[in-house]
């Protein structure tokens, strides 16, 4: 699981791209869980939290630039 400090060093565009990657990964994880093929059931929680961290950082950067 990535920490906030890991995401902080990324630029705003990189953070947005990383968020989109994680959202896609979360969609695939949810589909797999419905099909019953999940290797790590806690991965969904970790993905949601990482996405939330990125959303917070993106919002902070956008707000600081205004």
C-alpha positions in Angstrom: 0.0 0.0 0.0 1.4 3.4 -1.0 1.8 6.1 1.6 0.9 9.7 1.2 4.6 10.6 1.0 5.0 8.3 -2.0 2.2 10.2 -3.8 3.4 13.6 -2.7 6.5 13.6 -4.9 4.5 13.1 -8.0 3.4 16.1 -10.1 -0.3 16.9 -10.4 -0.6 15.2 -13.8 1.2 12.1 -12.6 -1.2 12.0 -9.5 -4.2 12.2 -11.8 -2.8 9.4 -14.0 -2.0 7.2 -11.0 -5.5 7.7 -9.7 -7.0 6.6 -13.0 -4.8 3.5 -12.9 -5.9 2.6 -9.4 -9.6 3.2 -10.3 -9.2 0.8 -13.2 -7.5 -1.7 -11.0 -10.3 -1.4 -8.4 -12.9 -2.0 -11.1 -11.1 -5.2 -12.2 -10.8 -6.3 -8.5 -14.5 -5.8 -8.0 -15.4 -7.8 -11.1 -13.1 -10.6 -9.9 -14.6 -10.6 -6.5 -18.1 -11.0 -8.0 -16.8 -13.9 -10.1 -15.2 -15.4 -7.0 -11.5 -15.3 -8.2 -10.0 -12.9 -5.7 -6.5 -13.8 -4.4 -6.3 -11.0 -1.8 -9.7 -9.8 -0.5 -8.1 -6.9 1.4 -6.7 -5.4 -1.9 -10.1 -3.6 -2.5 -9.8 -1.7 0.8 -6.1 -0.8 0.0 -7.1 0.5 -3.4 -10.0 2.6 -2.1 -7.7 4.1 0.5 -5.0 4.9 -2.0 -7.5 6.5 -4.3 -8.8 8.6 -1.4 -5.2 9.7 -0.6 -4.7 10.7 -4.2 -8.0 12.6 -4.3 -7.0 14.5 -1.2 -3.5 15.5 -2.6 -5.0 16.5 -6.0 -7.5 18.7 -4.3 -4.8 20.3 -2.1 -2.6 21.0 -5.1 -5.5 22.5 -7.1 -6.6 24.6 -4.2 -3.1 25.9 -3.6 -2.7 27.0 -7.2 -5.9 29.1 -7.1 
